Amino acid sequence: MTKSVGVHEPTPATGRGKGELEAEVLAALRTAAPAALTPGEVLERVDDRLAYTTVVTALSRLHAKGLLTREKRGRAFAYTAGADESELAARTMRRVLDGRSDREAVLTHFVDELSDDDEDFLRRLLDSGS
């Protein structure tokens, strides 16, 4: 029986999960902003022990999710982060919410878990129409 590697379980070669690699790639791109980076440049900033194709795959997935923009530079693409950390977190929250059939229950549980300060902020945000 073969054990499947979960999304957030570390891979044997790198010791990091796929989500962690994507976060590191995004951090490298944000640090370099506004300059765009090629996969080779990202590889140098993240972990040059990774395979070039691993970085290309991570960049391609992030681009497909709409989190990166890219432009052709020579034979490769150069990537820039299209969103900051708060935007990425909001998109993740939205995907989770969209994936559930009972949105009201999900939102209710989410609000129930908020701190008083966060709940007050959310209330002010909703009242302001933002």
OpenMM code with the backbone's topology and positions (N, CA, C; nanometers):
from openmm import Vec3, app, unit

residues = "MET THR LYS SER VAL GLY VAL HIS GLU PRO THR PRO ALA THR GLY ARG GLY LYS GLY GLU LEU GLU ALA GLU VAL LEU ALA ALA LEU ARG THR ALA ALA PRO ALA ALA LEU THR PRO GLY GLU VAL LEU GLU ARG VAL ASP ASP ARG LEU ALA TYR THR THR VAL VAL THR ALA LEU SER ARG LEU HIS ALA LYS GLY LEU LEU THR ARG GLU LYS ARG GLY ARG ALA PHE ALA TYR THR ALA GLY ALA ASP GLU SER GLU LEU ALA ALA ARG THR MET ARG ARG VAL LEU ASP GLY ARG SER ASP ARG GLU ALA VAL LEU THR HIS PHE VAL ASP GLU LEU SER ASP ASP ASP GLU ASP PHE LEU ARG ARG LEU LEU ASP SER GLY SER".split()
positions = [
    Vec3(0.0839, -0.1173, 0.0000),
    Vec3(0.0000, 0.0000, 0.0000),
    Vec3(0.0886, 0.1237, 0.0000),
    Vec3(0.0635, 0.2146, -0.0906),
    Vec3(0.1436, 0.3351, -0.1046),
    Vec3(0.0829, 0.4479, -0.0241),
    Vec3(0.1658, 0.5154, 0.0519),
    Vec3(0.1192, 0.6297, 0.1287),
    Vec3(0.1268, 0.7529, 0.0404),
    Vec3(0.0159, 0.8256, 0.0292),
    Vec3(0.0168, 0.9485, -0.0504),
    Vec3(0.0647, 1.0635, 0.0371),
    Vec3(0.1378, 1.1533, -0.0238),
    Vec3(0.1885, 1.2690, 0.0475),
    Vec3(0.0830, 1.3770, 0.0422),
    Vec3(0.0415, 1.4269, 0.1589),
    Vec3(-0.0600, 1.5313, 0.1665),
    Vec3(-0.0049, 1.6649, 0.1230),
    Vec3(-0.0937, 1.7589, 0.1011),
    Vec3(-0.0550, 1.8904, 0.0505),
    Vec3(0.0423, 1.9603, 0.1431),
    Vec3(0.0228, 1.9476, 0.2747),
    Vec3(0.1072, 2.0220, 0.3669),
    Vec3(0.2111, 1.9356, 0.4367),
    Vec3(0.2210, 1.8084, 0.3974),
    Vec3(0.3233, 1.7242, 0.4548),
    Vec3(0.4554, 1.7533, 0.3863),
    Vec3(0.5656, 1.7522, 0.4621),
    Vec3(0.6956, 1.7783, 0.3998),
    Vec3(0.7301, 1.6724, 0.2964),
    Vec3(0.7917, 1.7154, 0.1896),
    Vec3(0.8408, 1.6209, 0.0908),
    Vec3(0.9764, 1.5722, 0.1377),
    Vec3(1.0117, 1.4456, 0.1133),
    Vec3(1.1376, 1.3926, 0.1642),
    Vec3(1.2602, 1.4703, 0.1177),
    Vec3(1.2619, 1.5162, -0.0067),
    Vec3(1.3805, 1.5816, -0.0608),
    Vec3(1.4028, 1.7210, -0.0024),
    Vec3(1.2968, 1.7936, 0.0276),
    Vec3(1.3124, 1.9320, 0.0682),
    Vec3(1.2768, 1.9586, 0.2131),
    Vec3(1.1973, 1.8703, 0.2758),
    Vec3(1.1553, 1.8920, 0.4123),
    Vec3(1.0467, 1.9975, 0.4238),
    Vec3(0.9872, 2.0376, 0.3137),
    Vec3(0.8807, 2.1380, 0.3170),
    Vec3(0.7626, 2.0880, 0.2366),
    Vec3(0.6455, 2.1346, 0.2732),
    Vec3(0.5240, 2.1012, 0.1998),
    Vec3(0.5071, 2.1944, 0.0816),
    Vec3(0.4152, 2.1607, -0.0077),
    Vec3(0.3921, 2.2421, -0.1270),
    Vec3(0.3490, 2.3832, -0.0906),
    Vec3(0.2646, 2.3956, 0.0094),
    Vec3(0.2200, 2.5271, 0.0529),
    Vec3(0.3343, 2.6122, 0.1058),
    Vec3(0.4278, 2.5481, 0.1734),
    Vec3(0.5434, 2.6207, 0.2258),
    Vec3(0.6325, 2.6719, 0.1126),
    Vec3(0.6532, 2.5908, 0.0100),
    Vec3(0.7344, 2.6332, -0.1036),
    Vec3(0.6678, 2.7503, -0.1737),
    Vec3(0.5366, 2.7431, -0.1947),
    Vec3(0.4665, 2.8537, -0.2591),
    Vec3(0.4793, 2.9804, -0.1762),
    Vec3(0.4710, 2.9694, -0.0434),
    Vec3(0.4855, 3.0862, 0.0433),
    Vec3(0.6263, 3.1445, 0.0319),
    Vec3(0.7272, 3.0595, 0.0253),
    Vec3(0.8655, 3.1062, 0.0111),
    Vec3(0.8864, 3.1745, -0.1234),
    Vec3(0.8273, 3.1188, -0.2285),
    Vec3(0.8381, 3.1785, -0.3618),
    Vec3(0.7720, 3.3162, -0.3619),
    Vec3(0.6531, 3.3258, -0.3036),
    Vec3(0.5838, 3.4545, -0.2963),
    Vec3(0.6646, 3.5558, -0.2156),
    Vec3(0.7242, 3.5115, -0.1061),
    Vec3(0.8057, 3.6017, -0.0243),
    Vec3(0.9256, 3.6531, -0.1035),
    Vec3(0.9892, 3.5655, -0.1806),
    Vec3(1.1036, 3.6070, -0.2620),
    Vec3(1.0612, 3.7091, -0.3670),
    Vec3(0.9452, 3.6882, -0.4272),
    Vec3(0.8958, 3.7816, -0.5286),
    Vec3(0.8568, 3.9152, -0.4668),
    Vec3(0.7969, 3.9119, -0.3482),
    Vec3(0.7606, 4.0379, -0.2818),
    Vec3(0.8843, 4.1161, -0.2411),
    Vec3(0.9874, 4.0464, -0.1957),
    Vec3(1.1120, 4.1122, -0.1571),
    Vec3(1.1778, 4.1787, -0.2773),
    Vec3(1.1685, 4.1167, -0.3921),
    Vec3(1.2318, 4.1694, -0.5137),
    Vec3(1.1498, 4.2799, -0.5797),
    Vec3(1.0233, 4.2931, -0.5414),
    Vec3(0.9326, 4.3895, -0.6064),
    Vec3(0.9916, 4.5297, -0.6037),
    Vec3(0.9738, 4.6052, -0.7098),
    Vec3(0.8865, 4.5782, -0.8237),
    Vec3(0.9529, 4.4979, -0.9347),
    Vec3(1.0772, 4.4557, -0.9143),
    Vec3(1.1459, 4.3785, -1.0180),
    Vec3(1.0816, 4.2406, -1.0331),
    Vec3(1.0758, 4.1930, -1.1564),
    Vec3(1.0266, 4.0588, -1.1855),
    Vec3(1.1444, 3.9619, -1.1817),
    Vec3(1.1180, 3.8382, -1.1382),
    Vec3(1.2234, 3.7368, -1.1277),
    Vec3(1.1938, 3.6187, -1.2186),
    Vec3(1.2984, 3.5655, -1.2805),
    Vec3(1.2877, 3.4420, -1.3577),
    Vec3(1.2907, 3.3247, -1.2598),
    Vec3(1.2531, 3.2058, -1.3045),
    Vec3(1.2611, 3.0898, -1.2155),
    Vec3(1.4017, 3.0681, -1.1585),
    Vec3(1.5040, 3.0916, -1.2383),
    Vec3(1.6405, 3.0757, -1.1891),
    Vec3(1.6736, 3.1746, -1.0778),
    Vec3(1.6256, 3.2968, -1.0912),
    Vec3(1.6485, 3.3976, -0.9877),
    Vec3(1.5707, 3.3651, -0.8606),
    Vec3(1.4489, 3.3125, -0.8773),
    Vec3(1.3713, 3.2694, -0.7605),
    Vec3(1.4438, 3.1539, -0.6919),
    Vec3(1.4941, 3.0602, -0.7711),
    Vec3(1.5660, 2.9449, -0.7174),
    Vec3(1.6843, 2.9886, -0.6311),
    Vec3(1.7598, 3.0874, -0.6773),
    Vec3(1.8745, 3.1385, -0.6003),
    Vec3(1.8313, 3.1975, -0.4668),
    Vec3(1.7146, 3.2593, -0.4630),
    Vec3(1.6672, 3.3260, -0.3415),
    Vec3(1.5959, 3.2321, -0.2453),
    Vec3(1.5405, 3.1241, -0.2969),
    Vec3(1.4627, 3.0332, -0.2124),
    Vec3(1.5517, 2.9217, -0.1590),
    Vec3(1.6054, 2.8407, -0.2468),
    Vec3(1.6881, 2.7274, -0.2037),
    Vec3(1.7492, 2.6658, -0.3285),
    Vec3(1.8767, 2.6932, -0.3517),
    Vec3(1.9377, 2.6456, -0.4756),
    Vec3(1.9597, 2.4946, -0.4786),
    Vec3(1.9174, 2.4250, -0.3739),
    Vec3(1.9241, 2.2786, -0.3763),
    Vec3(1.7999, 2.2184, -0.4407),
    Vec3(1.6961, 2.3014, -0.4613),
    Vec3(1.5752, 2.2549, -0.5282),
    Vec3(1.6023, 2.2352, -0.6771),
    Vec3(1.5207, 2.1539, -0.7385),
    Vec3(1.5287, 2.1383, -0.8834),
    Vec3(1.4652, 2.2601, -0.9498),
    Vec3(1.5241, 2.3041, -1.0585),
    Vec3(1.4714, 2.4174, -1.1349),
    Vec3(1.3255, 2.3910, -1.1722),
    Vec3(1.2952, 2.2677, -1.2112),
    Vec3(1.1589, 2.2341, -1.2530),
    Vec3(1.0600, 2.2452, -1.1369),
    Vec3(1.1060, 2.2222, -1.0146),
    Vec3(1.0197, 2.2369, -0.8970),
    Vec3(0.9772, 2.3820, -0.8809),
    Vec3(1.0710, 2.4730, -0.9005),
    Vec3(1.0405, 2.6159, -0.8901),
    Vec3(0.9485, 2.6580, -1.0039),
    Vec3(0.9751, 2.6099, -1.1252),
    Vec3(0.8894, 2.6421, -1.2400),
    Vec3(0.7470, 2.5942, -1.2132),
    Vec3(0.7324, 2.4750, -1.1587),
    Vec3(0.6000, 2.4211, -1.1271),
    Vec3(0.5292, 2.5085, -1.0243),
    Vec3(0.6000, 2.5480, -0.9180),
    Vec3(0.5397, 2.6336, -0.8151),
    Vec3(0.4970, 2.7672, -0.8750),
    Vec3(0.5820, 2.8269, -0.9567),
    Vec3(0.5484, 2.9539, -1.0209),
    Vec3(0.4281, 2.9384, -1.1138),
    Vec3(0.4255, 2.8308, -1.1904),
    Vec3(0.3140, 2.8061, -1.2824),
    Vec3(0.1830, 2.7894, -1.2073),
    Vec3(0.1871, 2.7187, -1.0962),
    Vec3(0.0651, 2.6994, -1.0159),
    Vec3(0.0176, 2.8312, -0.9564),
    Vec3(0.1096, 2.9098, -0.9049),
    Vec3(0.0734, 3.0392, -0.8473),
    Vec3(0.0170, 3.1323, -0.9549),
    Vec3(0.0743, 3.1259, -1.0742),
    Vec3(0.0233, 3.2073, -1.1850),
    Vec3(-0.1173, 3.1609, -1.2241),
    Vec3(-0.1386, 3.0299, -1.2298),
    Vec3(-0.2703, 2.9768, -1.2652),
    Vec3(-0.3761, 3.0159, -1.1625),
    Vec3(-0.3355, 3.0324, -1.0374),
    Vec3(-0.4274, 3.0747, -0.9314),
    Vec3(-0.4537, 3.2251, -0.9364),
    Vec3(-0.3841, 3.2942, -1.0248),
    Vec3(-0.4026, 3.4389, -1.0355),
    Vec3(-0.3242, 3.5188, -0.9331),
    Vec3(-0.2255, 3.4561, -0.8705),
    Vec3(-0.1483, 3.5225, -0.7657),
    Vec3(-0.0226, 3.5902, -0.8179),
    Vec3(0.0166, 3.5566, -0.9423),
    Vec3(0.1358, 3.6150, -1.0027),
    Vec3(0.1029, 3.6686, -1.1412),
    Vec3(0.1791, 3.7676, -1.1818),
    Vec3(0.1768, 3.8105, -1.3210),
    Vec3(0.3108, 3.7703, -1.3803),
    Vec3(0.3150, 3.7603, -1.5123),
    Vec3(0.4414, 3.7209, -1.5750),
    Vec3(0.4572, 3.7916, -1.7077),
    Vec3(0.5839, 3.8052, -1.7453),
    Vec3(0.6190, 3.8652, -1.8740),
    Vec3(0.7319, 3.7826, -1.9325),
    Vec3(0.7350, 3.7760, -2.0635),
    Vec3(0.8391, 3.6980, -2.1307),
    Vec3(0.9721, 3.7701, -2.1180),
    Vec3(1.0756, 3.6975, -2.0752),
    Vec3(1.2117, 3.7512, -2.0678),
    Vec3(1.3041, 3.6446, -2.1258),
    Vec3(1.3463, 3.6659, -2.2490),
    Vec3(1.4282, 3.5654, -2.3169),
    Vec3(1.3456, 3.4408, -2.3419),
    Vec3(1.3979, 3.3267, -2.3009),
    Vec3(1.3257, 3.2008, -2.3195),
    Vec3(1.2380, 3.1663, -2.1999),
    Vec3(1.2484, 3.2438, -2.0934),
    Vec3(1.1715, 3.2149, -1.9722),
    Vec3(1.0717, 3.3270, -1.9453),
    Vec3(0.9888, 3.3053, -1.8458),
    Vec3(0.9010, 3.4104, -1.7972),
    Vec3(0.9650, 3.4716, -1.6735),
    Vec3(0.9376, 3.5984, -1.6506),
    Vec3(0.9762, 3.6654, -1.5271),
    Vec3(0.8469, 3.6957, -1.4526),
    Vec3(0.8438, 3.6654, -1.3245),
    Vec3(0.7211, 3.6719, -1.2457),
    Vec3(0.7276, 3.7831, -1.1419),
    Vec3(0.6104, 3.8398, -1.1127),
    Vec3(0.5943, 3.9339, -1.0016),
    Vec3(0.4709, 3.8920, -0.9233),
    Vec3(0.4753, 3.9193, -0.7926),
    Vec3(0.3600, 3.8887, -0.7072),
    Vec3(0.2491, 3.9872, -0.7397),
    Vec3(0.1302, 3.9346, -0.7613),
    Vec3(0.0171, 4.0197, -0.7956),
    Vec3(-0.0681, 4.0554, -0.6761),
    Vec3(-0.0328, 4.0059, -0.5587),
    Vec3(-0.1127, 4.0329, -0.4395),
    Vec3(-0.0228, 4.0316, -0.3171),
    Vec3(-0.0623, 4.1079, -0.2147),
    Vec3(0.0135, 4.1042, -0.0901),
    Vec3(-0.0423, 3.9941, 0.0002),
    Vec3(0.0180, 3.9758, 0.1178),
    Vec3(-0.0206, 3.8655, 0.2058),
    Vec3(-0.1660, 3.8729, 0.2495),
    Vec3(-0.2155, 3.9926, 0.2768),
    Vec3(-0.3549, 4.0034, 0.3213),
    Vec3(-0.4503, 3.9665, 0.2081),
    Vec3(-0.4161, 4.0038, 0.0846),
    Vec3(-0.4997, 3.9659, -0.0298),
    Vec3(-0.4982, 3.8151, -0.0507),
    Vec3(-0.3812, 3.7536, -0.0329),
    Vec3(-0.3714, 3.6084, -0.0488),
    Vec3(-0.4544, 3.5371, 0.0565),
    Vec3(-0.4484, 3.5842, 0.1810),
    Vec3(-0.5273, 3.5232, 0.2877),
    Vec3(-0.6762, 3.5383, 0.2593),
    Vec3(-0.7168, 3.6563, 0.2125),
    Vec3(-0.8583, 3.6790, 0.1809),
    Vec3(-0.9044, 3.5872, 0.0689),
    Vec3(-0.8205, 3.5668, -0.0329),
    Vec3(-0.8572, 3.4757, -0.1423),
    Vec3(-0.8728, 3.3331, -0.0916),
    Vec3(-0.7839, 3.2926, -0.0005),
    Vec3(-0.7922, 3.1580, 0.0566),
    Vec3(-0.9224, 3.1420, 0.1339),
    Vec3(-0.9549, 3.2431, 0.2137),
    Vec3(-1.0791, 3.2383, 0.2907),
    Vec3(-1.1999, 3.2297, 0.1965),
    Vec3(-1.1957, 3.3043, 0.0897),
    Vec3(-1.3061, 3.3040, -0.0066),
    Vec3(-1.3205, 3.1676, -0.0726),
    Vec3(-1.2076, 3.1047, -0.1106),
    Vec3(-1.2138, 2.9713, -0.1724),
    Vec3(-1.2737, 2.8700, -0.0764),
    Vec3(-1.2368, 2.8788, 0.0510),
    Vec3(-1.2931, 2.7872, 0.1507),
    Vec3(-1.4434, 2.8091, 0.1619),
    Vec3(-1.4839, 2.9337, 0.1710),
    Vec3(-1.6264, 2.9658, 0.1820),
    Vec3(-1.7027, 2.9195, 0.0588),
    Vec3(-1.6473, 2.9429, -0.0589),
    Vec3(-1.7133, 2.9028, -0.1838),
    Vec3(-1.7250, 2.7511, -0.1966),
    Vec3(-1.6374, 2.6790, -0.1292),
    Vec3(-1.6379, 2.5333, -0.1388),
    Vec3(-1.7344, 2.4644, -0.0437),
    Vec3(-1.8083, 2.5401, 0.0347),
    Vec3(-1.9007, 2.4822, 0.1328),
    Vec3(-2.0445, 2.5086, 0.0915),
    Vec3(-2.1312, 2.4121, 0.1178),
    Vec3(-2.2711, 2.4269, 0.0783),
    Vec3(-2.3496, 2.5152, 0.1757),
    Vec3(-2.3115, 2.5179, 0.3028),
    Vec3(-2.3843, 2.5973, 0.4011),
    Vec3(-2.3009, 2.7181, 0.4423),
    Vec3(-2.3014, 2.8195, 0.3583),
    Vec3(-2.2203, 2.9395, 0.3812),
    Vec3(-2.2553, 3.0072, 0.5130),
    Vec3(-2.3843, 3.0098, 0.5468),
    Vec3(-2.4260, 3.0758, 0.6702),
    Vec3(-2.3645, 3.0085, 0.7922),
    Vec3(-2.3607, 2.8763, 0.7928),
    Vec3(-2.3017, 2.8036, 0.9055),
    Vec3(-2.1517, 2.8315, 0.9140),
    Vec3(-2.0853, 2.8328, 0.8002),
    Vec3(-1.9415, 2.8606, 0.7989),
    Vec3(-1.9144, 3.0007, 0.8521),
    Vec3(-1.9885, 3.0980, 0.8020),
    Vec3(-1.9696, 3.2357, 0.8487),
    Vec3(-2.0015, 3.2497, 0.9974),
    Vec3(-2.1059, 3.1816, 1.0422),
    Vec3(-2.1420, 3.1867, 1.1839),
    Vec3(-2.0289, 3.1331, 1.2704),
    Vec3(-1.9742, 3.0185, 1.2324),
    Vec3(-1.8630, 2.9610, 1.3095),
    Vec3(-1.7400, 3.0514, 1.3043),
    Vec3(-1.7150, 3.1106, 1.1889),
    Vec3(-1.6004, 3.2004, 1.1752),
    Vec3(-1.6138, 3.3188, 1.2703),
    Vec3(-1.7298, 3.3829, 1.2703),
    Vec3(-1.7512, 3.4992, 1.3570),
    Vec3(-1.7469, 3.4586, 1.5039),
    Vec3(-1.7995, 3.3410, 1.5365),
    Vec3(-1.7964, 3.2933, 1.6753),
    Vec3(-1.6543, 3.2773, 1.7275),
    Vec3(-1.5602, 3.2494, 1.6371),
    Vec3(-1.4211, 3.2266, 1.6764),
    Vec3(-1.3378, 3.3545, 1.6807),
    Vec3(-1.3937, 3.4664, 1.6364),
    Vec3(-1.3187, 3.5925, 1.6349),
    Vec3(-1.2994, 3.6467, 1.7763),
    Vec3(-1.1909, 3.7174, 1.7943),
    Vec3(-1.1710, 3.7892, 1.9206),
    Vec3(-1.2700, 3.9056, 1.9252),
    Vec3(-1.2910, 3.9610, 2.0423),
    Vec3(-1.3820, 4.0759, 2.0540),
    Vec3(-1.3346, 4.1919, 1.9673),
    Vec3(-1.2040, 4.2157, 1.9653),
    Vec3(-1.1501, 4.3250, 1.8842),
    Vec3(-1.1746, 4.3020, 1.7348),
    Vec3(-1.1506, 4.1778, 1.6909),
    Vec3(-1.1734, 4.1466, 1.5490),
    Vec3(-1.3214, 4.1561, 1.5135),
    Vec3(-1.4061, 4.1122, 1.6046),
    Vec3(-1.5505, 4.1208, 1.5799),
    Vec3(-1.5947, 4.2664, 1.5705),
    Vec3(-1.5422, 4.3508, 1.6598),
    Vec3(-1.5746, 4.4939, 1.6544),
    Vec3(-1.5263, 4.5559, 1.5232),
    Vec3(-1.4050, 4.5192, 1.4820),
    Vec3(-1.3515, 4.5721, 1.3559),
    Vec3(-1.4377, 4.5285, 1.2370),
    Vec3(-1.4756, 4.4015, 1.2354),
    Vec3(-1.5589, 4.3503, 1.1265),
    Vec3(-1.6935, 4.4235, 1.1235),
    Vec3(-1.7496, 4.4461, 1.2406),
    Vec3(-1.8776, 4.5188, 1.2477),
    Vec3(-1.8626, 4.6605, 1.1909),
    Vec3(-1.7537, 4.7312, 1.2284),
    Vec3(-1.7297, 4.8661, 1.1772),
    Vec3(-1.7080, 4.8624, 1.0265),
    Vec3(-1.6361, 4.7647, 0.9792),
    Vec3(-1.6103, 4.7511, 0.8369),
    Vec3(-1.7395, 4.7311, 0.7595),
    Vec3(-1.8253, 4.6432, 0.8092),
    Vec3(-1.9537, 4.6184, 0.7428),
    Vec3(-2.0442, 4.7409, 0.7487),
    Vec3(-2.0430, 4.8106, 0.8620),
    Vec3(-2.1267, 4.9312, 0.8760),
    Vec3(-2.0809, 5.0437, 0.7838),
    Vec3(-1.9511, 5.0495, 0.7551),
    Vec3(-1.8995, 5.1568, 0.6699),
    Vec3(-1.9235, 5.1306, 0.5223),
    Vec3(-1.9624, 5.0088, 0.4888),
    Vec3(-1.9895, 4.9755, 0.3488),
    Vec3(-1.8650, 4.9430, 0.2694),
    Vec3(-1.7511, 4.9247, 0.3329),
    Vec3(-1.6258, 4.8942, 0.2624),
    Vec3(-1.6178, 4.7485, 0.2243),
] * unit.nanometer
topology = app.Topology()
chain = topology.addChain("A")
for resn in residues:
    res = topology.addResidue(resn, chain)
    for name in ("N", "CA", "C"):
        topology.addAtom(name, app.Element.getBySymbol(name[0]), res)
